[in-house]
Amino acid sequence: MKYIVMLCDGMAGYPLESLGNKTTMMKAYKPNMDRMAKTSTMGLVKTVPDSLSPGSDVANLAAMGFDATECYTGRSPLEAVSIGIDMAKTDIAFRCNLVTLSDDEKYAEKTMKDYSSQEITTAEAAELISAVNDAFKTDEIEFFAGISYRHCMIWHNGPCGLGLTPPHDISDRKITDYVPKNGRLFELMSKSYDILKDHPINKSRSSRGLNPANSIWLWGEGTKPEIPNFKEIRGLNGSVISAVDLIKGIGISTGFNVVEVEGATGNINTSFENKCLAALNELKNGADYVYIHVEAPDECGHRGEIENKIKSIEYIDGQIIGPLTKQLENMGEEYTILIMPDHPTPIATKTHARDAVPFMIYRSGAPVNGRDKFDEEEAKLTNIYFKNGLELYKEFLK
């Protein structure tokens, strides 16, 4: 038996008047998911504990069957693992976004125009993070480049529990009420604006009509991860396929084989086909369990891009789920696939929500009476509800 998780990050949402009071998930043309829904177990699962914020870190841990209240130590440490940072127990990692702020004179009065600097390229971002590190590096603090707008700062013996705000939660808002209360962090962020606003990379971007990455934004702090080994607790050889450091870091921390996929970007321009091929290759070469993560629906939700969010769901259905299941069936391989988002990212709010999310479990050799299609409302009508990811996994792996 092969086990597959198709994690469609942020796929769920709320009905939109412009879509005839349908969600993007309801509106998307997804014949493969809807075909499988007819013989699947479907319902809702709560992926975010009440005590934690609805981030992709916490929600993806739940989607892998872990209890985040027992093993979660912060978001950035997971990304630090993926980047290759060897954290000491006393280190605090911070997520460092390259963002676009308005040009208001006072830093704290600026507006969060773009939490991703228009998805700045990794090459451009590396130069900017290098400039920030050259300016700020001390025996205590150091910056590390990641992918696109997602980077890391390590503060040796630094503070934790600071209540920092993710920049994607405050799109188009003044940052006044959201800047760090910690004076050192505020100083780093405000001074980074002076370093970055006239950097040649940003001058070039502005001349091309692109958003300049004119400030860092620090958030998601935490200590070295402590996630159990997946094979030891599940007895399965696992692989993870993702473009983003967060999911790769979770994979490394739990002992998965982390697969690098050519063309994987973390947005709607990712290579859906190559992710499908990578999953098939892992399943053919010894993996019992593959976790396929696609960030695109979440990114589109944060950016308020209705049509692109619909397209991203359709691409997952047509370019990953359809070909993957067809190939497994042609191989005569029995499989169980869990399809779900980690959390909702509603277009209306442009940020994560903690609502329970729809899930679907399809077993190739054990059809059940399901629903006509897979979406939030159909899942709710089943009256099947799991209070956490661990309960869902007992059903998924039984």
Buried (B, 14 or more C-beta within 10 A) or exposed (E): EBBBBBBBBBBBBBBBEEBEEBBBBBBBEBEBBBBBBBBBBBBBBBBBBEEBBBBBBBBBBBBBBBBBEEBBBBBBBBBBBBBEBEBEEEBBBBBBBBBBBEEEEEBBEBBBBBBBBBBBBBEBBBBBBEBBBEBBEEEEBBBBBBBBBBBBBBBBEBEEEBEBBBBBBBBEEBBEEBBBEBEBBBEBBBBBBEBBBEBEBBEEBBEEEBBBBBBBBBBBBBBBBEBBEBBEEBEBBBBBBBBBBBBBBBBBBBBBBBBEBEEBBBBBEBBBBBBBBBBBBBBEEEBBBBBBBBBBBBBBBBBBBBEBBBBBBBBBBBBBBBBBBEBBEEEEEEBBBBBBBBBBBBBEBBBBBBBBBBBBBBBBEEEEEBBEBBBBBBBBEBEBBBEBBBBBBEBBBE
